[in-house]
Amino acid sequence: MSRLYDALRKVEEQNREVPESPAKAVVPPAPRHSNLLLTVPTLPARIGSDSRIIVSSDPSSPGTERFRLIRMALRNAASGKLPGVLLITSPLPQDGKSTVALNLATSLSEGGKHKILLLEADLHRPSILNNLGLQWMPGLSEVLQGEETPSAVIRRIEPLDIFLMSAGHSSQNPSELFQGDKFNSLLHDLKASFDCILVDCPPAFPLADVVALKTNADGVLLVARAGVTPREAVRETIQLFKPGKVLGLILNAEEEVNQIYAKYYYRKNPSDSSRFPGD
């Protein structure tokens, strides 16, 4: 008993000798959307009834509904959260990836509820500004070459409620820009301000840019033109990425599906099933 008593008394004395640690100040976490977004100018896009951005110009169209389905699928794949960095590419040129990127970014934004940055990384044939009816402006190329800062080139696009960093000037060897530490650092900084960064990549073939860009991707969406893009080209593009990185394939210009959808949901008499070819 005496040994036990002596041991307990020794522990008690040691506890008295240890000074109480001063109370640590509670530092509130920094807001996810930093001051970067407060200084970004707004540009009005020229979007008419014939615009390719159907999510904005024709919100009740079958095509717009399909982008809503893609939005739901992306959330379900990531337990309700959007991928931090989502690459959008295609096996070949002219598959419509940039148009898909614009529509998907607008759909993901949900009227400004989510902060979505569309990052145009196709430094060979950029087309985003032309689709928006906007004049050329400096962008990603100038940032990676140290000529501009992100806050100087990012624009908020209305009425789409998305943010845009356009491609800027074309580069002779864009893959070298993407392989450097500057691009990794840029994405790291941008992820602190945005819920999702959609990267409009160049086509996978015959360019090497996608190989350099893929290391930063949380997910990849492929865009192929229905009835035009060869299946073998799609397979080879999928093999460029790690298993599980490719979240889905979007078939662009799939007119037959759109027509069936329209006949079912937009017929004048919903009770009349004679115009629909079957479930």
Secondary structure, 3 states (H helix, E strand, C coil): CHHHHHHHHHHHHHHHHCCCCCCCCCCCCCCCCCHHHHHCCEEECCCCCCCCCHHHHCCCCHHHHHHHHHHHHHHHHCCCCCCCEEEEECCCCCCCHHHHHHHHHHHHHCCCCCCEEEEECCCCCCCHHHHHCCCCCCCHHHHHCCCCCHHHHCEEEECCCEEEECCCCCCCCHHHHHHCHHHHHHHHHHHCCCCEEEEECCCCCCCCHHHHHHHHCCEEEEEEECCCCCHHHHHHHHCCCCCCCEEEEEEECCHHHHHHHHHHHCCCCCCCCCCCCCC
